[in-house]
Amino acid sequence: MTTSMLNAAAGIYLIKAGSVQLNELSEIKAMAELRGQILDIPLFGSVDKPLTLGYFALQPSVDYEAMFTFLEVKIVTKGKMVVRDRDNQKFVAEVGDVLVFMPDTLVIFDGESDGEAVYFKNTEAVDSYLSPAAASTTA
């Protein structure tokens, strides 16, 4: 069980679907009405080239904003993710679709979102997204 792969030995690792426990966004964002979950798993820890894997889920609830100061790529794996930019342009991503958030982008996660995604970002993991989750990996 691990929530980090920073010191992992060379090899292939498998994180089985459903083997990770995500953290409640309502607690992290202090928004009781927000229904969603998140988990960061650090993959590579070079100071100039961090890479983090994450899991993300939203259920229909309220909108919330996040400022992305880094590059993030989200791949929708279930349902749909609905996002808007600062100009209120709406993007609906469904299973298999990829959302790319470029650095310095304000993203509004729409309350009608009801889905799950896997993401990769070129920044370090967020401490509050790490625990109490545990990922089961196999080498």
Secondary structure, 3 states (H helix, E strand, C coil): CECCCCCCCCCCCEECCCCCCCEEHHHHCCCCCCCEEEEEEEEEEECCEEEEEEEEEECCCCCEEEEECCCEEEEEEEEEEEEECCCCCEEEEECCCEEEECCCEEEEECCCCEEEEEEEECCCCCHHHHCCCCECEEC
